[in-house]
Amino acid sequence: MIRDMNNNKELKKYLNVEKLIFIASEFIIHESKDKDPRKRIDVIAFDGIDTVIFFEMKTPQNEEDDPLSQVSEYIERYGKNGKYGVEAKQILMEYPINGVTTANYKIKGYAVYGYGEKINQLKSTQDTIYFA
């Protein structure tokens, strides 16, 4: 899926980026005392310039979750002023394979329904941009 997303010109056009550098999947930082430690980002990418992108991937049949709320929570938790913002920034910048190359990046979050099947662009929406 990551390789396909990286080569997908339509996805890059939709995201308004020239390239996607994939950093991590199933990204999570939490403490055992957290009430809800499952604030796990499905996929994280970097545009190579100044934007980190959080993806929440959903199947088209999934009507139970509210992925925009999930993406907003991820940004809140891992953004500049978030509970794990400092740790997340350090990890993303020091990631061993592909890391974020600028300390002043912004974060965008997307809920993507049906990737690998047929993307439902009406349901696949962007959350607000937050700065880290």
DSSP file (Angstrom, degrees, kcal/mol; ACC not computed):
  #  RESIDUE AA STRUCTURE BP1 BP2  ACC     N-H-->O    O-->H-N    N-H-->O    O-->H-N    TCO  KAPPA ALPHA  PHI   PSI    X-CA   Y-CA   Z-CA
    1    1 A M     >        0   0    0      0, 0.0     4,-2.9     0, 0.0     5,-0.2   0.000 360.0 360.0 360.0 -43.7    0.0    0.0    0.0
    2    2 A I  H  >  +     0   0    0      2,-0.2     4,-2.5     1,-0.2     5,-0.2   0.932 360.0  47.3 -60.9 -46.6    2.8    2.5    0.9
    3    3 A R  H  > S+     0   0    0      1,-0.2     4,-1.6     2,-0.2    -1,-0.2   0.918 113.4  48.8 -61.1 -42.6    4.6    1.9   -2.4
    4    4 A D  H  > S+     0   0    0      1,-0.2     4,-0.7     2,-0.2    -2,-0.2   0.918 111.1  49.1 -64.2 -43.4    1.3    2.3   -4.3
    5    5 A M  H >< S+     0   0    0     -4,-2.9     3,-0.7     1,-0.2    -1,-0.2   0.898 109.4  53.6 -61.7 -39.4    0.5    5.5   -2.4
    6    6 A N  H 3< S+     0   0    0     -4,-2.5    14,-0.3     1,-0.2    -1,-0.2   0.829 114.0  41.2 -64.8 -32.8    3.9    6.9   -3.1
    7    7 A N  H 3< S+     0   0    0     -4,-1.6     2,-1.0    -5,-0.2    -1,-0.2   0.465  86.8 111.2 -92.9  -2.7    3.5    6.3   -6.9
    8    8 A N    <X  -     0   0    0     -3,-0.7     4,-2.0    -4,-0.7     5,-0.2  -0.623  43.8-174.4 -82.5 103.4   -0.1    7.5   -7.0
    9    9 A K  H  > S+     0   0    0     -2,-1.0     4,-2.3     1,-0.2    -1,-0.2   0.857  84.0  54.6 -65.2 -36.6   -0.2   10.7   -9.0
   10   10 A E  H  > S+     0   0    0      2,-0.2     4,-2.7     1,-0.2    -1,-0.2   0.895 107.4  50.3 -65.7 -39.5   -3.9   11.3   -8.3
   11   11 A L  H  > S+     0   0    0      2,-0.2     4,-2.4     1,-0.2    -2,-0.2   0.928 111.0  48.6 -63.5 -44.9   -3.3   11.1   -4.6
   12   12 A K  H  X>S+     0   0    0     -4,-2.0     5,-2.4     2,-0.2     4,-1.0   0.892 111.8  49.7 -62.5 -38.8   -0.4   13.5   -4.7
   13   13 A K  H ><5S+     0   0    0     -4,-2.3     3,-0.5     2,-0.2    -2,-0.2   0.931 110.8  49.5 -63.9 -44.8   -2.6   15.9   -6.8
   14   14 A Y  H 3<5S+     0   0    0     -4,-2.7    -2,-0.2     1,-0.2    -1,-0.2   0.878 115.5  43.4 -60.7 -38.9   -5.4   15.6   -4.2
   15   15 A L  H 3<5S-     0   0    0     -4,-2.4    -1,-0.2    -5,-0.2    -2,-0.2   0.589 109.1-127.2 -82.1 -11.2   -3.0   16.3   -1.4
   16   16 A N  T <<5 +     0   0    0     -4,-1.0     2,-0.3    -3,-0.5    -3,-0.2   0.922  66.4 124.9  62.2  47.4   -1.3   19.1   -3.4
   17   17 A V      < -     0   0    0     -5,-2.4    -1,-0.3     1,-0.1    -2,-0.1  -0.948  59.8-144.5-131.8 154.1    2.2   17.7   -3.0
   18   18 A E  S    S+     0   0    0     -2,-0.3     2,-0.3     1,-0.2    -1,-0.1   0.809  85.0   8.5 -85.0 -32.8    4.9   16.8   -5.4
   19   19 A K        -     0   0    0     28,-0.4     2,-0.5    -7,-0.1    -1,-0.2  -0.976  59.3-143.7-146.2 160.3    6.1   13.8   -3.4
   20   20 A L        -     0   0    0     -2,-0.3     2,-0.6   -14,-0.3    27,-0.2  -0.992   9.4-166.6-125.4 123.4    5.3   11.7   -0.4
   21   21 A I  E     -A   46   0A   0     25,-3.0    25,-2.3    -2,-0.5     2,-0.4  -0.944  20.7-140.1-108.7 113.2    8.1   10.3    1.8
   22   22 A F  E     +A   45   0A   0     -2,-0.6    23,-0.3    23,-0.2    76,-0.1  -0.602  27.1 171.3 -82.9 129.5    6.7    7.7    4.0
   23   23 A I  E     -     0   0A   0     21,-2.6     2,-0.3    -2,-0.4    75,-0.3   0.860  55.1 -18.3-101.5 -50.5    8.0    7.7    7.6
   24   24 A A  E     -A   44   0A   0     20,-1.3    20,-3.0     3,-0.0    -1,-0.3  -0.978  43.4-147.9-156.7 161.9    5.9    5.3    9.7
   25   25 A S  E    S+A   43   0A   0     -2,-0.3    18,-0.3    18,-0.2    17,-0.2  -0.967  83.6  20.0-133.5 154.9    2.8    3.3   10.0
   26   26 A E  E    S-     0   0A   0     16,-1.7     2,-0.4    15,-0.5    16,-0.2   0.907  82.9-177.5  54.7  45.2    0.9    2.4   13.2
   27   27 A F  E     +A   41   0A   0     14,-1.9    14,-2.5    -3,-0.1     2,-0.3  -0.601   9.0 159.3 -80.2 128.3    2.6    5.2   15.0
   28   28 A I        -     0   0    0     -2,-0.4     2,-0.4    12,-0.2    12,-0.1  -0.983  23.3-177.2-152.3 137.6    1.8    5.5   18.7
   29   29 A I        +     0   0    0     10,-0.3     2,-0.3    -2,-0.3    10,-0.1  -0.997  29.1 142.6-128.4 128.8    3.3    7.1   21.8
   30   30 A H        -     0   0    0     -2,-0.4     2,-0.3     8,-0.1    -2,-0.0  -0.992  42.8-123.8-159.2 163.2    1.5    6.6   25.1
   31   31 A E    >   -     0   0    0     -2,-0.3     3,-1.9     1,-0.1    -2,-0.0  -0.811  32.3-117.1-106.0 151.9    2.0    6.0   28.8
   32   32 A S  T 3  S+     0   0    0     -2,-0.3    -1,-0.1     1,-0.3     0, 0.0   0.751 113.5  59.8 -62.2 -23.3    0.4    3.0   30.5
   33   33 A K  T 3  S+     0   0    0      3,-0.1    -1,-0.3     4,-0.0     2,-0.1   0.537  77.1 116.9 -84.1  -5.3   -1.7    5.3   32.6
   34   34 A D    <   -     0   0    0     -3,-1.9    -4,-0.0     1,-0.1     0, 0.0  -0.389  63.4-142.6 -61.2 137.0   -3.4    6.8   29.6
   35   35 A K  S    S+     0   0    0      1,-0.3    -1,-0.1    -2,-0.1    -3,-0.0   0.892  96.8  21.4 -67.7 -39.6   -7.1    6.1   29.6
   36   36 A D        +     0   0    0      1,-0.1    -1,-0.3     3,-0.0     3,-0.1  -0.734  68.1 167.5-130.4  83.8   -7.2    5.7   25.8
   37   37 A P        +     0   0    0      0, 0.0     2,-1.4     0, 0.0    -8,-0.1   0.551  53.4  96.7 -74.8  -4.8   -3.7    4.9   24.6
   38   38 A R        +     0   0    0      1,-0.1     2,-1.3   -10,-0.1    -8,-0.1  -0.192  35.4 129.9 -84.9  47.9   -4.9    3.9   21.1
   39   39 A K        +     0   0    0     -2,-1.4     2,-0.6   -10,-0.1   -10,-0.3  -0.582  37.1 161.9 -92.5  69.1   -4.2    7.2   19.4
   40   40 A R        -     0   0    0     -2,-1.3     2,-0.4   -12,-0.1   -12,-0.2  -0.826  35.5-140.9-103.7 120.5   -2.4    5.3   16.7
   41   41 A I  E     -A   27   0A   0    -14,-2.5   -14,-1.9    -2,-0.6   -15,-0.5  -0.655   6.8-148.7 -80.4 127.9   -1.8    7.0   13.4
   42   42 A D  E    S-     0   0A   0     13,-0.7   -16,-1.7    -2,-0.4     2,-0.3   0.953  76.6  -0.2 -62.9 -51.1   -2.3    4.6   10.5
   43   43 A V  E     -AB  25  55A   0     12,-1.6    12,-2.9   -18,-0.3     2,-0.4  -1.000  60.2-162.5-143.5 139.8    0.3    6.2    8.1
   44   44 A I  E     +AB  24  54A   0    -20,-3.0   -21,-2.6    -2,-0.3   -20,-1.3  -0.990  16.4 173.0-123.1 132.4    2.6    9.2    8.4
   45   45 A A  E     -AB  22  53A   0      8,-2.4     8,-3.3    -2,-0.4     2,-0.4  -0.884  20.1-145.2-131.9 164.7    4.3   10.8    5.4
   46   46 A F  E     -AB  21  52A   0    -25,-2.3   -25,-3.0    -2,-0.3     6,-0.2  -0.986  12.5-143.3-130.3 139.3    6.4   14.0    4.7
   47   47 A D        -     0   0    0      4,-2.4   -28,-0.4    -2,-0.4   -29,-0.2   0.479  44.2-115.0 -83.5   0.4    6.2   16.1    1.6
   48   48 A G  S    S+     0   0    0      3,-0.3   -28,-0.1   -27,-0.1     4,-0.1   0.406 101.4  56.7  84.5  -2.9   10.0   16.7    1.7
   49   49 A I  S    S-     0   0    0      2,-0.2    -1,-0.1    53,-0.0     3,-0.1   0.653 123.9 -41.6-121.3 -72.1    9.5   20.4    2.3
   50   50 A D  S    S+     0   0    0      1,-0.1    56,-2.9    55,-0.1     2,-0.4   0.271 100.1  90.4-153.2  14.9    7.5   21.5    5.3
   51   51 A T  E     - c   0 106A   0     54,-0.2    -4,-2.4    80,-0.0     2,-0.4  -0.974  46.0-162.9-130.6 127.6    4.4   19.3    5.8
   52   52 A V  E     -Bc  46 107A   0     54,-3.2    56,-2.6    -2,-0.4     2,-0.5  -0.876  18.6-152.4 -99.2 136.6    3.8   16.1    7.7
   53   53 A I  E     -Bc  45 108A   0     -8,-3.3    -8,-2.4    -2,-0.4     2,-0.5  -0.951   6.4-159.7-119.7 123.9    0.7   14.2    6.7
   54   54 A F  E     -Bc  44 109A   0     54,-2.9    56,-2.9    -2,-0.5     2,-0.5  -0.873  12.5-161.3 -97.7 129.4   -1.3   11.9    9.0
   55   55 A F  E     -Bc  43 110A   0    -12,-2.9   -12,-1.6    -2,-0.5   -13,-0.7  -0.945  12.4-165.1-113.7 131.5   -3.5    9.4    7.3
   56   56 A E  E     - c   0 111A   0     54,-2.8    56,-2.9    -2,-0.5     2,-0.4  -0.968  20.6-152.9-109.0 113.0   -6.4    7.6    8.9
   57   57 A M  E     + c   0 112A   0     -2,-0.6     2,-0.3    54,-0.2    56,-0.2  -0.735  17.9 176.6 -94.4 132.0   -7.3    4.8    6.5
   58   58 A K  E     - c   0 113A   0     54,-3.0    56,-3.4    -2,-0.4    57,-0.5  -0.958  29.7-121.6-132.9 149.5  -10.9    3.4    6.5
   59   59 A T    >   -     0   0    0     -2,-0.3     3,-1.7    54,-0.2    54,-0.0  -0.629  32.3-117.0 -82.5 151.1  -12.7    0.8    4.5
   60   60 A P  T 3  S+     0   0    0      0, 0.0    -1,-0.1     0, 0.0    53,-0.1   0.791 114.4  59.0 -59.2 -26.8  -15.8    2.2    2.7
   61   61 A Q  T 3  S+     0   0    0      2,-0.0     2,-0.8     3,-0.0     3,-0.1   0.655  78.5 106.4 -77.0 -15.0  -18.0   -0.1    4.7
   62   62 A N    <   +     0   0    0     -3,-1.7    -4,-0.0     1,-0.2    -1,-0.0  -0.538  28.6 151.1 -73.6 108.3  -16.9    1.5    8.0
   63   63 A E        +     0   0    0     -2,-0.8    -1,-0.2     3,-0.0    -2,-0.0   0.432  58.8  72.4-110.7  -5.9  -19.7    3.7    9.3
   64   64 A E  S    S+     0   0    0     -3,-0.1    -2,-0.1     2,-0.0     2,-0.1   0.907  84.1  68.1 -81.0 -43.4  -18.9    3.4   13.0
   65   65 A D        -     0   0    0      1,-0.1     3,-0.1     4,-0.0    -7,-0.0  -0.317  68.0-141.4 -79.7 159.7  -15.8    5.5   13.4
   66   66 A D    >>  -     0   0    0      1,-0.1     4,-1.9    -2,-0.1     3,-0.5  -0.820  22.2-178.0-115.2  86.4  -15.5    9.2   13.0
   67   67 A P  H 3> S+     0   0    0      0, 0.0     4,-2.9     0, 0.0     5,-0.2   0.794  77.2  57.8 -64.0 -29.9  -12.1    9.5   11.2
   68   68 A L  H 3> S+     0   0    0      2,-0.2     4,-2.4     1,-0.2     5,-0.2   0.906 108.1  47.8 -65.9 -38.2  -12.0   13.3   11.1
   69   69 A S  H <> S+     0   0    0     -3,-0.5     4,-2.3     2,-0.2    -1,-0.2   0.904 111.7  51.4 -64.2 -39.8  -12.3   13.3   14.9
   70   70 A Q  H  X S+     0   0    0     -4,-1.9     4,-2.3     2,-0.2    -2,-0.2   0.943 110.6  47.0 -61.9 -47.6   -9.5   10.7   15.1
   71   71 A V  H  X S+     0   0    0     -4,-2.9     4,-2.5     1,-0.2     5,-0.2   0.906 111.3  52.0 -61.7 -42.0   -7.2   12.7   12.8
   72   72 A S  H  X S+     0   0    0     -4,-2.4     4,-2.6     1,-0.2    -1,-0.2   0.899 109.2  50.4 -61.2 -40.0   -7.9   15.8   14.9
   73   73 A E  H  X S+     0   0    0     -4,-2.3     4,-2.8     2,-0.2    -1,-0.2   0.898 109.2  51.2 -65.0 -39.9   -7.1   13.9   18.1
   74   74 A Y  H  X S+     0   0    0     -4,-2.3     4,-3.1     2,-0.2     5,-0.2   0.939 112.0  46.3 -61.3 -46.6   -3.8   12.7   16.5
   75   75 A I  H  X S+     0   0    0     -4,-2.5     4,-1.7     1,-0.2    -2,-0.2   0.915 114.4  48.1 -62.9 -42.7   -2.8   16.3   15.5
   76   76 A E  H  < S+     0   0    0     -4,-2.6    -2,-0.2    -5,-0.2    -1,-0.2   0.916 117.2  42.2 -62.3 -43.5   -3.8   17.5   19.0
   77   77 A R  H  < S+     0   0    0     -4,-2.8     7,-2.4     5,-0.2     8,-0.2   0.889 127.4  28.7 -72.3 -41.3   -1.8   14.7   20.7
   78   78 A Y  H  < S+     0   0    0     -4,-3.1    -2,-0.2    -5,-0.2    -1,-0.2   0.390 100.4  99.4-106.4   1.5    1.3   14.8   18.5
   79   79 A G  S >< S-     0   0    0     -4,-1.7     3,-1.8    -5,-0.2    53,-0.2  -0.114  94.6 -74.8 -80.0-176.9    1.3   18.5   17.4
   80   80 A K  T 3  S+     0   0    0     51,-0.5    52,-0.1     1,-0.3     6,-0.1   0.837 131.9  29.0 -49.1 -46.5    3.4   21.3   18.8
   81   81 A N  T 3  S+     0   0    0      4,-0.1    -1,-0.3     3,-0.1    -5,-0.1   0.267  97.6 120.6-102.4  11.8    1.4   21.8   22.0
   82   82 A G  S X  S-     0   0    0     -3,-1.8     3,-1.5    -7,-0.2     4,-0.4  -0.251  79.3-104.8 -77.5 164.1    0.2   18.2   22.3
   83   83 A K  T 3  S+     0   0    0      1,-0.3     4,-0.1    -7,-0.2    -5,-0.1   0.831 124.0  24.8 -54.1 -36.7    0.9   15.8   25.2
   84   84 A Y  T 3> S+     0   0    0     -7,-2.4     4,-2.9     1,-0.1    -1,-0.3   0.057  88.8 116.3-117.7  23.3    3.4   14.0   23.1
   85   85 A G  H <> S+     0   0    0     -3,-1.5     4,-2.4    -8,-0.2     5,-0.2   0.904  77.2  46.0 -60.7 -45.6    4.4   16.8   20.7
   86   86 A V  H  > S+     0   0    0     -4,-0.4     4,-2.1     2,-0.2    -1,-0.2   0.935 116.5  45.1 -65.6 -46.3    8.0   17.1   21.8
   87   87 A E  H  > S+     0   0    0      2,-0.2     4,-2.6     1,-0.2    -2,-0.2   0.924 113.4  50.1 -62.9 -44.5    8.6   13.3   21.7
   88   88 A A  H  X S+     0   0    0     -4,-2.9     4,-3.1     1,-0.2     5,-0.2   0.923 110.1  50.2 -61.3 -44.4    6.8   12.9   18.3
   89   89 A K  H  X S+     0   0    0     -4,-2.4     4,-2.0    -5,-0.2    -1,-0.2   0.913 111.5  48.3 -61.2 -43.1    8.8   15.7   16.8
   90   90 A Q  H  X S+     0   0    0     -4,-2.1     4,-1.6     2,-0.2    -1,-0.2   0.931 114.0  46.2 -62.9 -45.8   12.1   14.2   18.0
   91   91 A I  H  X S+     0   0    0     -4,-2.6     4,-0.6     1,-0.2    -2,-0.2   0.932 112.7  49.6 -63.1 -46.4   11.1   10.7   16.7
   92   92 A L  H  < S+     0   0    0     -4,-3.1     8,-2.7     1,-0.2     3,-0.3   0.845 113.9  45.9 -64.3 -33.4    9.9   12.0   13.3
   93   93 A M  H  < S+     0   0    0     -4,-2.0    -1,-0.2     6,-0.3    -2,-0.2   0.748 119.4  40.1 -80.7 -23.3   13.1   14.0   12.8
   94   94 A E  H  < S+     0   0    0     -4,-1.6    -2,-0.2    -3,-0.2    -1,-0.2   0.301  77.7 141.2-106.4   8.8   15.4   11.1   13.9
   95   95 A Y     <  -     0   0    0     -4,-0.6    -3,-0.1    -3,-0.3     4,-0.0  -0.295  53.9-131.6 -56.9 132.8   13.5    8.3   12.2
   96   96 A P  S    S+     0   0    0      0, 0.0     3,-0.2     0, 0.0    -1,-0.1   0.764  92.9  27.9 -66.3 -30.1   16.2    6.0   10.8
   97   97 A I  S    S+     0   0    0      1,-0.3     2,-0.5   -74,-0.2   -74,-0.1   0.920 135.8   2.5 -96.0 -64.4   15.0    5.5    7.2
   98   98 A N  S    S+     0   0    0    -75,-0.3    -1,-0.3   -76,-0.1     2,-0.3  -0.972  76.0 174.8-126.2 114.7   13.0    8.6    6.2
   99   99 A G        -     0   0    0     -2,-0.5     2,-0.3    -3,-0.2    -6,-0.3  -0.753  40.6 -91.7-115.9 165.9   12.8   11.4    8.7
  100  100 A V        -     0   0    0     -8,-2.7    -5,-0.1    -2,-0.3   -48,-0.0  -0.594  33.1-157.2 -72.7 133.6   11.4   14.9    8.7
  101  101 A T        +     0   0    0     -2,-0.3     2,-0.4    -7,-0.0    -1,-0.1   0.340  67.5  58.7-102.2   6.5   14.1   17.3    7.6
  102  102 A T        -     0   0    0      1,-0.1     3,-0.2     0, 0.0   -54,-0.0  -0.997  62.4-149.5-136.1 142.3   12.8   20.5    9.0
  103  103 A A  S    S+     0   0    0     -2,-0.4     2,-0.9     1,-0.2    -1,-0.1   0.724  92.6  63.7 -79.0 -21.4   12.0   21.5   12.6
  104  104 A N  S    S+     0   0    0     27,-0.0     2,-0.3   -53,-0.0    -1,-0.2  -0.679  73.6 145.7-106.5  78.6    9.3   23.9   11.5
  105  105 A Y        -     0   0    0     -2,-0.9    27,-2.1    -3,-0.2     2,-0.3  -0.773  39.7-136.9-112.4 158.2    6.8   21.7    9.9
  106  106 A K  E     -cD  51 131A   0    -56,-2.9   -54,-3.2    -2,-0.3     2,-0.4  -0.751  18.2-133.2-105.7 160.6    3.0   21.9    9.7
  107  107 A I  E     -cD  52 130A   0     23,-3.6    23,-2.3    -2,-0.3     2,-0.4  -0.950  17.8-174.3-118.3 133.7    0.7   18.9   10.0
  108  108 A K  E     -c   53   0A   0    -56,-2.6   -54,-2.9    -2,-0.4     2,-0.4  -0.948  10.6-154.6-118.5 146.0   -2.2   18.0    7.8
  109  109 A G  E     -c   54   0A   0     -2,-0.4    18,-3.2    19,-0.3     2,-0.4  -0.976   9.9-173.4-124.1 137.4   -4.5   15.1    8.6
  110  110 A Y  E     -cE  55 126A   0    -56,-2.9   -54,-2.8    -2,-0.4     2,-0.6  -0.982  18.6-150.0-129.6 139.2   -6.6   13.1    6.1
  111  111 A A  E     -cE  56 125A   0     14,-2.3     2,-0.6    -2,-0.4    14,-0.5  -0.947  22.5-165.2-100.3 123.2   -9.2   10.5    6.5
  112  112 A V  E     -c   57   0A   0    -56,-2.9   -54,-3.0    -2,-0.6     2,-0.6  -0.944   3.9-161.0-118.4 116.2   -9.0    8.2    3.5
  113  113 A Y  E    S+c   58   0A   0     -2,-0.6     7,-2.0     7,-0.4   -54,-0.2  -0.841  70.9   0.6 -96.2 123.6  -11.9    5.8    2.7
  114  114 A G  S >  S+     0   0    0    -56,-3.4     3,-2.3    -2,-0.6    -1,-0.2   0.701  71.1 173.2  84.5  21.6  -11.3    2.9    0.4
  115  115 A Y  T 3  S+     0   0    0    -57,-0.5    -1,-0.2    -3,-0.4     3,-0.1  -0.431  75.6  25.4 -64.2 137.0   -7.6    3.3   -0.5
  116  116 A G  T 3  S+     0   0    0      1,-0.3    -1,-0.3    -2,-0.1    -2,-0.1   0.243 129.5  49.0  90.5 -12.5   -6.6    0.2   -2.5
  117  117 A E  S <  S-     0   0    0     -3,-2.3     2,-0.4    -4,-0.0    -1,-0.3   0.334 127.5 -42.3-115.3-107.9  -10.2   -0.2   -3.5
  118  118 A K        -     0   0    0     -3,-0.1     2,-0.2    -2,-0.0    -3,-0.1  -0.970  62.2-126.0-129.0 115.9  -12.0    2.8   -4.9
  119  119 A I        -     0   0    0     -2,-0.4     2,-1.1     1,-0.1    -5,-0.2  -0.403  12.0-143.8 -65.2 128.2  -11.3    6.0   -3.0
  120  120 A N    >>  -     0   0    0     -7,-2.0     4,-2.1    -2,-0.2     3,-0.5  -0.798  17.6-174.5 -90.9  96.4  -14.5    7.7   -1.9
  121  121 A Q  T 34 S+     0   0    0     -2,-1.1    -1,-0.2     1,-0.2    -2,-0.0   0.719  78.7  61.6 -70.7 -19.7  -13.5   11.3   -2.3
  122  122 A L  T 34 S+     0   0    0      1,-0.2    -1,-0.2    -3,-0.1    -2,-0.1   0.880 115.1  33.2 -70.3 -36.2  -16.8   12.6   -0.8
  123  123 A K  T <4 S+     0   0    0     -3,-0.5     2,-1.0   -10,-0.1    -2,-0.2   0.726 101.7  85.4 -89.4 -23.5  -15.9   10.8    2.5
  124  124 A S     <  +     0   0    0     -4,-2.1     2,-0.3   -11,-0.2   -12,-0.2  -0.688  66.2 163.6 -83.3 104.5  -12.1   11.3    2.2
  125  125 A T  E     -E  111   0A   0     -2,-1.0   -14,-2.3   -14,-0.5     2,-0.4  -0.809  36.9-117.4-128.1 162.8  -11.6   14.7    3.7
  126  126 A Q  E     -E  110   0A   0     -2,-0.3   -16,-0.2   -16,-0.2     2,-0.1  -0.783  22.5-142.6-100.2 139.6   -8.9   16.9    5.1
  127  127 A D        -     0   0    0    -18,-3.2   -18,-0.3    -2,-0.4     3,-0.0  -0.389  43.5 -69.1 -86.9 174.4   -8.8   18.2    8.6
  128  128 A T        -     0   0    0     -2,-0.1     2,-0.4     1,-0.1   -19,-0.3  -0.255  53.1-109.1 -61.1 149.9   -7.6   21.6    9.6
  129  129 A I        -     0   0    0    -21,-0.1     2,-0.4    -3,-0.1   -21,-0.2  -0.714  36.2-169.8 -83.6 130.6   -3.9   22.4    9.2
  130  130 A Y  E     -D  107   0A   0    -23,-2.3   -23,-3.6    -2,-0.4     2,-0.4  -0.933  17.1-129.3-118.5 145.9   -2.1   22.7   12.5
  131  131 A F  E      D  106   0A   0     -2,-0.4   -51,-0.5   -25,-0.3   -25,-0.2  -0.794 360.0 360.0 -98.7 137.9    1.4   23.9   12.9
  132  132 A A              0   0    0    -27,-2.1   -26,-0.2    -2,-0.4    -1,-0.1   0.393 360.0 360.0 -98.2 360.0    4.0   22.0   14.9
